[in-house]
């Protein structure tokens, strides 16, 4: 599994969550919401530290990651986190 976080998305997270260099953000499975890969589930985010990452990337000094125990959610898809100007939040794009 691979993941990509755009520079604009990383900047949005840094600003909204008051992140500093060296912080880490975990994308995790949560009940509810909507997704194109799993019905009734969606991705949540929280400040955390990687333990057994299935995928991770660093952008603008912040590490973004997915733990191995949440990899099943992606069903063979890669994750791209993209932010478009004037959007409310970054968008999750799933690609095989």
N, C-alpha and C positions, 0 to 999 in steps of 0.2 A: 504494500500500500504506500502511496505517495501523497504528500500534501503540499500545497502552495498557499502562501498568504501574500497578497499584493502589498506594496509599500503603502498605498492609501488605506487599506484595511488595517494594517499594523498601526498606522498613525491614528486612525479612529479609535482603536482599542486603547492605545496609550493615553489619548486625551480623555476618553470617557471613563476609563478605569484608573486614571492617575498612575499609570505604570512607569517604572523606572528601568534603566539599563539593568539587565540581569534577571528581571522578573520573568515568570512563565505563566502561560494561559493554557488550561486544559479544555479540550472540546470533549464532552461526555454525553452519553445517551440519557435522555430523560423521557418520562412518560408524558404524553400529550403533545400538542402541536401538530405540525404536518411536515412531511418529508416526501421526496420522490423515491426514496429507497426503502423506507419502512413505515407502514401505516400505523398511526396512533403514537408515533415516537418522533422525537426531534433532537437536535443538538443543543446542549446547554454549554455555558462557559463558566469557568471559575479560575481564580488565581490559585496555582498549585505548583508542585514540583514533579518532574517526571520520575517515575520509578522503573517501569518496564514499557517504554514507549514503542508502539507499533509504527508510528510515524512522527517525525518532528522536523521543524524548520525554524530558523531564526531570522527575523527581519527587524531591522532598526533596534537591535539590542534586546529584543524580547523573543523568548522561545515559545512557540506554539506547538502543542503536541496532542496526540491521541494515545491513550494507554491500550495495551494489548487486550485487556478485558472488554474494551468497547469496539474492537475491530470488527466483530461480527455484524454490527449495525450497517457497515458500509457495503456489505454484500459484494465484495470484489471491486468496488468503485474507489477512485481516488477523490480527494477533497481539494477544491480550490475555494479560497475565501477572498472575495472581490468586493471592493467598495466603490460605488459610483457617487460622484458629487451630488449633493442634495438628497441622497437616500437617507432613510431613517437609521439604517444599520447595515453592516456588511451582509452580503448574500453568499449562501453556501451553494456551490455548484458541484454536483457529483458526476464523475466521468469514468467510464470503463476503459 
